[in-house]
Amino acid sequence: MAEKERRIHGVSICRRALCISHLLFADDSLLFFRANLEEVQAISDVLQIYAVASGQCINFEKSSVFFSINMVGEQRERIKELLGIREVERFESYLGLPTMVG
């Protein structure tokens, strides 16, 4: 039986803009996805595959997650538990650029 195809959706930065699913910088990555268990599992699977294929370890102590204000506490806790990372309230800047605009 074929495994169900998983599709990770991105987020739009404004109306009618293309969706962004990730941004890559030097040795850092920002991943954007819907905060549901299916997409969290897909992200977790991809990170594990990447670590095995590349031989690199993902530093979960330096990893963090940011949720929109629409996320309820119980779902937030479940996602953080599944990914094994901490939550941040906001990101001040990244590489000297603001992370939140508007």
Jmol script that loads the backbone (N, CA, C; Angstrom):
load data "model"
ATOM      1  N   MET A   1       0.838  -1.175   0.000  1.00  0.00           N
ATOM      2  CA  MET A   1       0.000   0.000   0.000  1.00  0.00           C
ATOM      3  C   MET A   1       0.888   1.246   0.000  1.00  0.00           C
ATOM      4  N   ALA A   2       0.621   2.174  -0.869  1.00  0.00           N
ATOM      5  CA  ALA A   2       1.415   3.396  -0.981  1.00  0.00           C
ATOM      6  C   ALA A   2       1.136   4.306   0.204  1.00  0.00           C
ATOM      7  N   GLU A   3       2.200   4.903   0.719  1.00  0.00           N
ATOM      8  CA  GLU A   3       2.052   5.831   1.832  1.00  0.00           C
ATOM      9  C   GLU A   3       1.362   7.090   1.342  1.00  0.00           C
ATOM     10  N   LYS A   4       0.495   7.636   2.181  1.00  0.00           N
ATOM     11  CA  LYS A   4      -0.230   8.859   1.830  1.00  0.00           C
ATOM     12  C   LYS A   4       0.754   9.991   1.554  1.00  0.00           C
ATOM     13  N   GLU A   5       0.576  10.663   0.443  1.00  0.00           N
ATOM     14  CA  GLU A   5       1.448  11.790   0.088  1.00  0.00           C
ATOM     15  C   GLU A   5       1.200  12.935   1.043  1.00  0.00           C
ATOM     16  N   ARG A   6       2.278  13.492   1.566  1.00  0.00           N
ATOM     17  CA  ARG A   6       2.172  14.633   2.475  1.00  0.00           C
ATOM     18  C   ARG A   6       2.605  15.880   1.737  1.00  0.00           C
ATOM     19  N   ARG A   7       1.857  16.915   1.920  1.00  0.00           N
ATOM     20  CA  ARG A   7       2.195  18.185   1.299  1.00  0.00           C
ATOM     21  C   ARG A   7       2.287  19.247   2.375  1.00  0.00           C
ATOM     22  N   ILE A   8       3.404  19.917   2.429  1.00  0.00           N
ATOM     23  CA  ILE A   8       3.601  20.978   3.402  1.00  0.00           C
ATOM     24  C   ILE A   8       3.240  22.295   2.739  1.00  0.00           C
ATOM     25  N   HIS A   9       2.321  23.006   3.361  1.00  0.00           N
ATOM     26  CA  HIS A   9       1.880  24.287   2.830  1.00  0.00           C
ATOM     27  C   HIS A   9       2.749  25.387   3.400  1.00  0.00           C
ATOM     28  N   GLY A  10       2.782  26.491   2.739  1.00  0.00           N
ATOM     29  CA  GLY A  10       3.536  27.633   3.228  1.00  0.00           C
ATOM     30  C   GLY A  10       2.603  28.702   3.749  1.00  0.00           C
ATOM     31  N   VAL A  11       3.134  29.875   3.893  1.00  0.00           N
ATOM     32  CA  VAL A  11       2.351  31.016   4.316  1.00  0.00           C
ATOM     33  C   VAL A  11       2.563  32.135   3.314  1.00  0.00           C
ATOM     34  N   SER A  12       1.564  32.968   3.160  1.00  0.00           N
ATOM     35  CA  SER A  12       1.680  34.130   2.279  1.00  0.00           C
ATOM     36  C   SER A  12       2.123  35.329   3.093  1.00  0.00           C
ATOM     37  N   ILE A  13       2.989  36.131   2.515  1.00  0.00           N
ATOM     38  CA  ILE A  13       3.424  37.321   3.226  1.00  0.00           C
ATOM     39  C   ILE A  13       2.436  38.468   3.057  1.00  0.00           C
ATOM     40  N   CYS A  14       1.578  38.376   2.052  1.00  0.00           N
ATOM     41  CA  CYS A  14       0.497  39.334   1.873  1.00  0.00           C
ATOM     42  C   CYS A  14      -0.513  38.721   0.904  1.00  0.00           C
ATOM     43  N   ARG A  15      -1.645  39.354   0.766  1.00  0.00           N
ATOM     44  CA  ARG A  15      -2.676  38.833  -0.135  1.00  0.00           C
ATOM     45  C   ARG A  15      -2.159  38.740  -1.555  1.00  0.00           C
ATOM     46  N   ARG A  16      -2.514  37.680  -2.219  1.00  0.00           N
ATOM     47  CA  ARG A  16      -2.154  37.394  -3.613  1.00  0.00           C
ATOM     48  C   ARG A  16      -0.668  37.168  -3.820  1.00  0.00           C
ATOM     49  N   ALA A  17       0.076  36.988  -2.747  1.00  0.00           N
ATOM     50  CA  ALA A  17       1.508  36.688  -2.872  1.00  0.00           C
ATOM     51  C   ALA A  17       1.695  35.178  -2.916  1.00  0.00           C
ATOM     52  N   LEU A  18       2.804  34.751  -3.460  1.00  0.00           N
ATOM     53  CA  LEU A  18       3.126  33.337  -3.455  1.00  0.00           C
ATOM     54  C   LEU A  18       3.355  32.873  -2.024  1.00  0.00           C
ATOM     55  N   CYS A  19       3.122  31.593  -1.780  1.00  0.00           N
ATOM     56  CA  CYS A  19       3.356  31.026  -0.458  1.00  0.00           C
ATOM     57  C   CYS A  19       4.840  30.741  -0.263  1.00  0.00           C
ATOM     58  N   ILE A  20       5.299  30.952   0.947  1.00  0.00           N
ATOM     59  CA  ILE A  20       6.676  30.658   1.325  1.00  0.00           C
ATOM     60  C   ILE A  20       6.649  29.448   2.234  1.00  0.00           C
ATOM     61  N   SER A  21       7.465  28.443   1.945  1.00  0.00           N
ATOM     62  CA  SER A  21       7.522  27.274   2.821  1.00  0.00           C
ATOM     63  C   SER A  21       8.813  27.233   3.627  1.00  0.00           C
ATOM     64  N   HIS A  22       9.859  27.935   3.157  1.00  0.00           N
ATOM     65  CA  HIS A  22      11.125  27.935   3.884  1.00  0.00           C
ATOM     66  C   HIS A  22      12.044  29.044   3.384  1.00  0.00           C
ATOM     67  N   LEU A  23      12.967  29.428   4.236  1.00  0.00           N
ATOM     68  CA  LEU A  23      14.032  30.353   3.884  1.00  0.00           C
ATOM     69  C   LEU A  23      15.329  29.737   4.383  1.00  0.00           C
ATOM     70  N   LEU A  24      16.366  29.754   3.579  1.00  0.00           N
ATOM     71  CA  LEU A  24      17.641  29.166   3.962  1.00  0.00           C
ATOM     72  C   LEU A  24      18.705  30.250   4.022  1.00  0.00           C
ATOM     73  N   PHE A  25      19.455  30.288   5.115  1.00  0.00           N
ATOM     74  CA  PHE A  25      20.533  31.252   5.312  1.00  0.00           C
ATOM     75  C   PHE A  25      21.758  30.492   5.805  1.00  0.00           C
ATOM     76  N   ALA A  26      22.878  30.634   5.154  1.00  0.00           N
ATOM     77  CA  ALA A  26      24.147  30.032   5.583  1.00  0.00           C
ATOM     78  C   ALA A  26      23.919  28.675   6.247  1.00  0.00           C
ATOM     79  N   ASP A  27      23.897  28.640   7.555  1.00  0.00           N
ATOM     80  CA  ASP A  27      23.686  27.366   8.241  1.00  0.00           C
ATOM     81  C   ASP A  27      22.401  27.362   9.064  1.00  0.00           C
ATOM     82  N   ASP A  28      21.471  28.242   8.742  1.00  0.00           N
ATOM     83  CA  ASP A  28      20.185  28.319   9.435  1.00  0.00           C
ATOM     84  C   ASP A  28      19.041  28.142   8.439  1.00  0.00           C
ATOM     85  N   SER A  29      17.921  27.693   8.947  1.00  0.00           N
ATOM     86  CA  SER A  29      16.719  27.539   8.120  1.00  0.00           C
ATOM     87  C   SER A  29      15.517  28.037   8.893  1.00  0.00           C
ATOM     88  N   LEU A  30      14.612  28.703   8.204  1.00  0.00           N
ATOM     89  CA  LEU A  30      13.317  29.076   8.756  1.00  0.00           C
ATOM     90  C   LEU A  30      12.274  28.292   7.982  1.00  0.00           C
ATOM     91  N   LEU A  31      11.444  27.535   8.685  1.00  0.00           N
ATOM     92  CA  LEU A  31      10.415  26.725   8.050  1.00  0.00           C
ATOM     93  C   LEU A  31       9.051  27.297   8.403  1.00  0.00           C
ATOM     94  N   PHE A  32       8.179  27.373   7.427  1.00  0.00           N
ATOM     95  CA  PHE A  32       6.829  27.878   7.625  1.00  0.00           C
ATOM     96  C   PHE A  32       5.856  26.754   7.308  1.00  0.00           C
ATOM     97  N   PHE A  33       4.927  26.492   8.223  1.00  0.00           N
ATOM     98  CA  PHE A  33       3.940  25.453   7.957  1.00  0.00           C
ATOM     99  C   PHE A  33       2.719  25.666   8.834  1.00  0.00           C
ATOM    100  N   ARG A  34       1.639  25.034   8.422  1.00  0.00           N
ATOM    101  CA  ARG A  34       0.414  25.111   9.207  1.00  0.00           C
ATOM    102  C   ARG A  34       0.605  24.305  10.482  1.00  0.00           C
ATOM    103  N   ALA A  35       0.100  24.815  11.563  1.00  0.00           N
ATOM    104  CA  ALA A  35       0.301  24.186  12.868  1.00  0.00           C
ATOM    105  C   ALA A  35      -0.753  23.108  13.108  1.00  0.00           C
ATOM    106  N   ASN A  36      -0.655  22.036  12.301  1.00  0.00           N
ATOM    107  CA  ASN A  36      -1.516  20.882  12.543  1.00  0.00           C
ATOM    108  C   ASN A  36      -0.621  19.647  12.632  1.00  0.00           C
ATOM    109  N   LEU A  37      -1.139  18.599  13.211  1.00  0.00           N
ATOM    110  CA  LEU A  37      -0.317  17.425  13.495  1.00  0.00           C
ATOM    111  C   LEU A  37       0.238  16.762  12.240  1.00  0.00           C
ATOM    112  N   GLU A  38      -0.502  16.784  11.147  1.00  0.00           N
ATOM    113  CA  GLU A  38      -0.019  16.180   9.903  1.00  0.00           C
ATOM    114  C   GLU A  38       1.222  16.906   9.385  1.00  0.00           C
ATOM    115  N   GLU A  39       1.186  18.227   9.377  1.00  0.00           N
ATOM    116  CA  GLU A  39       2.336  18.976   8.869  1.00  0.00           C
ATOM    117  C   GLU A  39       3.511  18.930   9.846  1.00  0.00           C
ATOM    118  N   VAL A  40       3.221  18.908  11.140  1.00  0.00           N
ATOM    119  CA  VAL A  40       4.298  18.774  12.128  1.00  0.00           C
ATOM    120  C   VAL A  40       5.004  17.435  11.947  1.00  0.00           C
ATOM    121  N   GLN A  41       4.251  16.374  11.713  1.00  0.00           N
ATOM    122  CA  GLN A  41       4.857  15.057  11.493  1.00  0.00           C
ATOM    123  C   GLN A  41       5.686  15.060  10.210  1.00  0.00           C
ATOM    124  N   ALA A  42       5.193  15.721   9.173  1.00  0.00           N
ATOM    125  CA  ALA A  42       5.946  15.796   7.917  1.00  0.00           C
ATOM    126  C   ALA A  42       7.261  16.550   8.124  1.00  0.00           C
ATOM    127  N   ILE A  43       7.234  17.650   8.854  1.00  0.00           N
ATOM    128  CA  ILE A  43       8.455  18.408   9.146  1.00  0.00           C
ATOM    129  C   ILE A  43       9.427  17.546   9.941  1.00  0.00           C
ATOM    130  N   SER A  44       8.928  16.875  10.951  1.00  0.00           N
ATOM    131  CA  SER A  44       9.765  16.001  11.777  1.00  0.00           C
ATOM    132  C   SER A  44      10.419  14.908  10.936  1.00  0.00           C
ATOM    133  N   ASP A  45       9.650  14.299  10.054  1.00  0.00           N
ATOM    134  CA  ASP A  45      10.181  13.247   9.175  1.00  0.00           C
ATOM    135  C   ASP A  45      11.274  13.792   8.255  1.00  0.00           C
ATOM    136  N   VAL A  46      11.043  14.953   7.667  1.00  0.00           N
ATOM    137  CA  VAL A  46      12.022  15.557   6.766  1.00  0.00           C
ATOM    138  C   VAL A  46      13.309  15.889   7.513  1.00  0.00           C
ATOM    139  N   LEU A  47      13.193  16.424   8.728  1.00  0.00           N
ATOM    140  CA  LEU A  47      14.384  16.742   9.511  1.00  0.00           C
ATOM    141  C   LEU A  47      15.191  15.483   9.840  1.00  0.00           C
ATOM    142  N   GLN A  48      14.503  14.402  10.158  1.00  0.00           N
ATOM    143  CA  GLN A  48      15.195  13.138  10.438  1.00  0.00           C
ATOM    144  C   GLN A  48      15.892  12.600   9.196  1.00  0.00           C
ATOM    145  N   ILE A  49      15.223  12.640   8.065  1.00  0.00           N
ATOM    146  CA  ILE A  49      15.813  12.180   6.802  1.00  0.00           C
ATOM    147  C   ILE A  49      17.030  13.023   6.455  1.00  0.00           C
ATOM    148  N   TYR A  50      16.913  14.339   6.627  1.00  0.00           N
ATOM    149  CA  TYR A  50      18.033  15.238   6.348  1.00  0.00           C
ATOM    150  C   TYR A  50      19.237  14.891   7.225  1.00  0.00           C
ATOM    151  N   ALA A  51      18.998  14.702   8.516  1.00  0.00           N
ATOM    152  CA  ALA A  51      20.097  14.401   9.443  1.00  0.00           C
ATOM    153  C   ALA A  51      20.809  13.105   9.058  1.00  0.00           C
ATOM    154  N   VAL A  52      20.052  12.083   8.709  1.00  0.00           N
ATOM    155  CA  VAL A  52      20.655  10.808   8.314  1.00  0.00           C
ATOM    156  C   VAL A  52      21.411  10.946   6.997  1.00  0.00           C
ATOM    157  N   ALA A  53      20.789  11.616   6.022  1.00  0.00           N
ATOM    158  CA  ALA A  53      21.395  11.732   4.690  1.00  0.00           C
ATOM    159  C   ALA A  53      22.638  12.613   4.695  1.00  0.00           C
ATOM    160  N   SER A  54      22.631  13.682   5.490  1.00  0.00           N
ATOM    161  CA  SER A  54      23.745  14.626   5.476  1.00  0.00           C
ATOM    162  C   SER A  54      24.822  14.300   6.503  1.00  0.00           C
ATOM    163  N   GLY A  55      24.463  13.514   7.501  1.00  0.00           N
ATOM    164  CA  GLY A  55      25.400  13.239   8.581  1.00  0.00           C
ATOM    165  C   GLY A  55      25.508  14.388   9.566  1.00  0.00           C
ATOM    166  N   GLN A  56      24.674  15.406   9.393  1.00  0.00           N
ATOM    167  CA  GLN A  56      24.674  16.553  10.298  1.00  0.00           C
ATOM    168  C   GLN A  56      23.631  16.357  11.388  1.00  0.00           C
ATOM    169  N   CYS A  57      23.918  16.886  12.544  1.00  0.00           N
ATOM    170  CA  CYS A  57      22.970  16.823  13.654  1.00  0.00           C
ATOM    171  C   CYS A  57      22.190  18.132  13.731  1.00  0.00           C
ATOM    172  N   ILE A  58      20.923  18.036  14.004  1.00  0.00           N
ATOM    173  CA  ILE A  58      20.096  19.220  14.186  1.00  0.00           C
ATOM    174  C   ILE A  58      20.149  19.580  15.663  1.00  0.00           C
ATOM    175  N   ASN A  59      20.500  20.823  15.960  1.00  0.00           N
ATOM    176  CA  ASN A  59      20.608  21.270  17.341  1.00  0.00           C
ATOM    177  C   ASN A  59      19.233  21.754  17.805  1.00  0.00           C
ATOM    178  N   PHE A  60      18.504  20.872  18.466  1.00  0.00           N
ATOM    179  CA  PHE A  60      17.159  21.217  18.921  1.00  0.00           C
ATOM    180  C   PHE A  60      17.193  22.198  20.095  1.00  0.00           C
ATOM    181  N   GLU A  61      18.334  22.307  20.777  1.00  0.00           N
ATOM    182  CA  GLU A  61      18.458  23.294  21.849  1.00  0.00           C
ATOM    183  C   GLU A  61      18.499  24.714  21.286  1.00  0.00           C
ATOM    184  N   LYS A  62      18.974  24.880  20.069  1.00  0.00           N
ATOM    185  CA  LYS A  62      19.009  26.189  19.419  1.00  0.00           C
ATOM    186  C   LYS A  62      17.782  26.413  18.539  1.00  0.00           C
ATOM    187  N   SER A  63      16.940  25.412  18.422  1.00  0.00           N
ATOM    188  CA  SER A  63      15.749  25.510  17.576  1.00  0.00           C
ATOM    189  C   SER A  63      14.582  26.071  18.390  1.00  0.00           C
ATOM    190  N   SER A  64      13.686  26.759  17.713  1.00  0.00           N
ATOM    191  CA  SER A  64      12.518  27.319  18.391  1.00  0.00           C
ATOM    192  C   SER A  64      11.347  27.397  17.423  1.00  0.00           C
ATOM    193  N   VAL A  65      10.172  27.597  17.987  1.00  0.00           N
ATOM    194  CA  VAL A  65       8.953  27.695  17.202  1.00  0.00           C
ATOM    195  C   VAL A  65       8.219  28.968  17.611  1.00  0.00           C
ATOM    196  N   PHE A  66       7.587  29.591  16.642  1.00  0.00           N
ATOM    197  CA  PHE A  66       6.777  30.782  16.874  1.00  0.00           C
ATOM    198  C   PHE A  66       5.388  30.505  16.321  1.00  0.00           C
ATOM    199  N   PHE A  67       4.354  30.764  17.106  1.00  0.00           N
ATOM    200  CA  PHE A  67       2.974  30.522  16.698  1.00  0.00           C
ATOM    201  C   PHE A  67       2.247  31.837  16.463  1.00  0.00           C
ATOM    202  N   SER A  68       1.253  31.801  15.587  1.00  0.00           N
ATOM    203  CA  SER A  68       0.384  32.963  15.421  1.00  0.00           C
ATOM    204  C   SER A  68      -0.496  33.080  16.659  1.00  0.00           C
ATOM    205  N   ILE A  69      -1.118  34.229  16.839  1.00  0.00           N
ATOM    206  CA  ILE A  69      -1.959  34.444  18.021  1.00  0.00           C
ATOM    207  C   ILE A  69      -3.222  33.591  17.994  1.00  0.00           C
ATOM    208  N   ASN A  70      -3.528  32.980  16.854  1.00  0.00           N
ATOM    209  CA  ASN A  70      -4.728  32.155  16.724  1.00  0.00           C
ATOM    210  C   ASN A  70      -4.576  30.744  17.288  1.00  0.00           C
ATOM    211  N   MET A  71      -3.362  30.352  17.637  1.00  0.00           N
ATOM    212  CA  MET A  71      -3.125  28.992  18.120  1.00  0.00           C
ATOM    213  C   MET A  71      -3.522  28.861  19.588  1.00  0.00           C
ATOM    214  N   VAL A  72      -4.260  27.806  19.892  1.00  0.00           N
ATOM    215  CA  VAL A  72      -4.665  27.553  21.277  1.00  0.00           C
ATOM    216  C   VAL A  72      -3.540  26.850  22.029  1.00  0.00           C
ATOM    217  N   GLY A  73      -3.504  27.018  23.343  1.00  0.00           N
ATOM    218  CA  GLY A  73      -2.438  26.498  24.184  1.00  0.00           C
ATOM    219  C   GLY A  73      -2.222  25.003  24.090  1.00  0.00           C
ATOM    220  N   GLU A  74      -3.285  24.209  24.093  1.00  0.00           N
ATOM    221  CA  GLU A  74      -3.152  22.753  24.057  1.00  0.00           C
ATOM    222  C   GLU A  74      -2.465  22.279  22.774  1.00  0.00           C
ATOM    223  N   GLN A  75      -2.839  22.847  21.656  1.00  0.00           N
ATOM    224  CA  GLN A  75      -2.221  22.480  20.371  1.00  0.00           C
ATOM    225  C   GLN A  75      -0.763  22.934  20.325  1.00  0.00           C
ATOM    226  N   ARG A  76      -0.481  24.091  20.874  1.00  0.00           N
ATOM    227  CA  ARG A  76       0.902  24.587  20.944  1.00  0.00           C
ATOM    228  C   ARG A  76       1.780  23.596  21.699  1.00  0.00           C
ATOM    229  N   GLU A  77       1.295  23.162  22.850  1.00  0.00           N
ATOM    230  CA  GLU A  77       2.070  22.240  23.687  1.00  0.00           C
ATOM    231  C   GLU A  77       2.326  20.923  22.968  1.00  0.00           C
ATOM    232  N   ARG A  78       1.338  20.423  22.278  1.00  0.00           N
ATOM    233  CA  ARG A  78       1.480  19.156  21.541  1.00  0.00           C
ATOM    234  C   ARG A  78       2.525  19.291  20.437  1.00  0.00           C
ATOM    235  N   ILE A  79       2.503  20.388  19.714  1.00  0.00           N
ATOM    236  CA  ILE A  79       3.452  20.611  18.622  1.00  0.00           C
ATOM    237  C   ILE A  79       4.873  20.747  19.159  1.00  0.00           C
ATOM    238  N   LYS A  80       5.038  21.514  20.230  1.00  0.00           N
ATOM    239  CA  LYS A  80       6.367  21.662  20.836  1.00  0.00           C
ATOM    240  C   LYS A  80       6.894  20.318  21.320  1.00  0.00           C
ATOM    241  N   GLU A  81       6.020  19.518  21.875  1.00  0.00           N
ATOM    242  CA  GLU A  81       6.406  18.190  22.350  1.00  0.00           C
ATOM    243  C   GLU A  81       6.834  17.291  21.187  1.00  0.00           C
ATOM    244  N   LEU A  82       6.075  17.296  20.110  1.00  0.00           N
ATOM    245  CA  LEU A  82       6.399  16.456  18.950  1.00  0.00           C
ATOM    246  C   LEU A  82       7.709  16.864  18.298  1.00  0.00           C
ATOM    247  N   LEU A  83       7.964  18.163  18.208  1.00  0.00           N
ATOM    248  CA  LEU A  83       9.185  18.637  17.575  1.00  0.00           C
ATOM    249  C   LEU A  83      10.374  18.651  18.534  1.00  0.00           C
ATOM    250  N   GLY A  84      10.109  18.685  19.824  1.00  0.00           N
ATOM    251  CA  GLY A  84      11.172  18.717  20.809  1.00  0.00           C
ATOM    252  C   GLY A  84      11.899  20.041  20.860  1.00  0.00           C
ATOM    253  N   ILE A  85      11.154  21.131  20.666  1.00  0.00           N
ATOM    254  CA  ILE A  85      11.760  22.463  20.676  1.00  0.00           C
ATOM    255  C   ILE A  85      10.955  23.404  21.562  1.00  0.00           C
ATOM    256  N   ARG A  86      11.557  24.541  21.875  1.00  0.00           N
ATOM    257  CA  ARG A  86      10.917  25.527  22.745  1.00  0.00           C
ATOM    258  C   ARG A  86      10.177  26.575  21.919  1.00  0.00           C
ATOM    259  N   GLU A  87       9.280  27.277  22.576  1.00  0.00           N
ATOM    260  CA  GLU A  87       8.518  28.348  21.936  1.00  0.00           C
ATOM    261  C   GLU A  87       9.136  29.698  22.281  1.00  0.00           C
ATOM    262  N   VAL A  88       9.133  30.601  21.318  1.00  0.00           N
ATOM    263  CA  VAL A  88       9.517  31.983  21.572  1.00  0.00           C
ATOM    264  C   VAL A  88       8.298  32.864  21.319  1.00  0.00           C
ATOM    265  N   GLU A  89       8.217  33.950  22.071  1.00  0.00           N
ATOM    266  CA  GLU A  89       7.085  34.866  21.908  1.00  0.00           C
ATOM    267  C   GLU A  89       7.205  35.711  20.659  1.00  0.00           C
ATOM    268  N   ARG A  90       8.455  36.052  20.322  1.00  0.00           N
ATOM    269  CA  ARG A  90       8.704  36.798  19.091  1.00  0.00           C
ATOM    270  C   ARG A  90      10.194  36.759  18.798  1.00  0.00           C
ATOM    271  N   PHE A  91      10.527  36.986  17.565  1.00  0.00           N
ATOM    272  CA  PHE A  91      11.912  37.083  17.151  1.00  0.00           C
ATOM    273  C   PHE A  91      12.216  38.559  16.958  1.00  0.00           C
ATOM    274  N   GLU A  92      13.226  39.056  17.632  1.00  0.00           N
ATOM    275  CA  GLU A  92      13.588  40.465  17.487  1.00  0.00           C
ATOM    276  C   GLU A  92      14.080  40.733  16.056  1.00  0.00           C
ATOM    277  N   SER A  93      15.122  40.028  15.654  1.00  0.00           N
ATOM    278  CA  SER A  93      15.664  40.197  14.310  1.00  0.00           C
ATOM    279  C   SER A  93      16.411  38.932  13.926  1.00  0.00           C
ATOM    280  N   TYR A  94      16.665  38.797  12.649  1.00  0.00           N
ATOM    281  CA  TYR A  94      17.425  37.670  12.149  1.00  0.00           C
ATOM    282  C   TYR A  94      18.414  38.208  11.114  1.00  0.00           C
ATOM    283  N   LEU A  95      19.684  37.985  11.346  1.00  0.00           N
ATOM    284  CA  LEU A  95      20.745  38.522  10.488  1.00  0.00           C
ATOM    285  C   LEU A  95      20.604  40.030  10.329  1.00  0.00           C
ATOM    286  N   GLY A  96      20.185  40.688  11.414  1.00  0.00           N
ATOM    287  CA  GLY A  96      20.074  42.145  11.413  1.00  0.00           C
ATOM    288  C   GLY A  96      18.806  42.692  10.796  1.00  0.00           C
ATOM    289  N   LEU A  97      17.925  41.829  10.318  1.00  0.00           N
ATOM    290  CA  LEU A  97      16.688  42.273   9.691  1.00  0.00           C
ATOM    291  C   LEU A  97      15.498  41.963  10.604  1.00  0.00           C
ATOM    292  N   PRO A  98      14.462  42.812  10.603  1.00  0.00           N
ATOM    293  CA  PRO A  98      13.289  42.516  11.435  1.00  0.00           C
ATOM    294  C   PRO A  98      12.568  41.286  10.906  1.00  0.00           C
ATOM    295  N   THR A  99      12.075  40.464  11.817  1.00  0.00           N
ATOM    296  CA  THR A  99      11.366  39.252  11.390  1.00  0.00           C
ATOM    297  C   THR A  99       9.873  39.471  11.279  1.00  0.00           C
ATOM    298  N   MET A 100       9.352  40.439  11.982  1.00  0.00           N
ATOM    299  CA  MET A 100       7.917  40.731  11.928  1.00  0.00           C
ATOM    300  C   MET A 100       7.716  42.112  11.359  1.00  0.00           C
ATOM    301  N   VAL A 101       6.895  42.203  10.332  1.00  0.00           N
ATOM    302  CA  VAL A 101       6.599  43.483   9.700  1.00  0.00           C
ATOM    303  C   VAL A 101       5.095  43.616   9.620  1.00  0.00           C
ATOM    304  N   GLY A 102       4.571  44.750  10.060  1.00  0.00           N
ATOM    305  CA  GLY A 102       3.143  44.999   9.965  1.00  0.00           C
ATOM    306  C   GLY A 102       2.353  44.478  11.139  1.00  0.00           C
TER     307      GLY A 102
END
end "model"
wireframe off; spacefill off
backbone 0.3
color backbone group
